[in-house]
Amino acid sequence: MATNKFFKSILFALTIAINLFSFGIQDSSAYPVFAQQNYSNPRAANGKLACANCHLNQKAIEVEAPQSVLPNSVFEVEVKVPYDTTKQQIGANGKLADLNVGGIVILPEGFKLAPKSQIPAEVKAKNKGVFISPYSSEFDNILVVGPIAGKTHQELIFPVVAPDPEKDSNIKYLAYPLYAGGNRGRGQVYPTGEKSNVNVFGATQAGQVTEITTSDKGESNIVIVNSDGTKTSQIIPAGLELTVKQGDTVKTDQGLNSDPNVGGFGQEESEIVLQNPIRIVGYLAFCFCVLLTQIVLVLKKKQFEKVQAAELNF
């Protein structure tokens, strides 16, 4: 048993490594691995997903999933992450770059990522170059993907295989909740709690801007002197557009740069029913019986009308 857990841990570590190196994106702040390292369960008791702790802006997403599925069947959960593809974000190096997207799907217990051998060719073609992995070895019903290029992946497709209650007594034929989240762009907070450069930086004190200089790295150094003559100096990361100039008077917490955030995170929930095939057969049999009864009644009615017509003629 311990050996199996060990191999599962090794396999999970390998999947994370592949996920990190398969895309070659420099800005690592968007990787789901940071949430995986800091949250054993990505969904809090209040329903909030862990991604929302770093991606503070809210943006809508859409979730499409079948209303009901059969045991051992493979189906798709699609998370749509729409955004204006003409917009760019500030990278960690201060330069503009296209937005990346990522997604998470929390499936009911027992539902898992479909094996490659069971995934339809059409879905494989859509997911070419996309690596979907379980959130952890403990929660293989939670799937994550990203970051990947947003321009070509605004629709994230998760191929899922349904469990079989006949093989697992813990699984029942019931309606289950399904949770999904989708993000576009970089986060505003790092896992350490520090702000990223995708933020509005406010003045630490009220006063007058007496000096603005730019370093070789492109960072802006803003000096503010208050009424008592106290001088403070603030560094604004490279690439951000300042909204103040030398000689301006600012208030405490007043923004010194325009908001660079063009992304955001959204989450939705849906419901999926694990349907018993016997119930479907029973329902079809019931419908057939009702239809047959109706046909018999119509035929009997026609026969009765003919008998009445014959009696009248006689």
Disulfide bonds with the S-S distance in Angstrom:
none
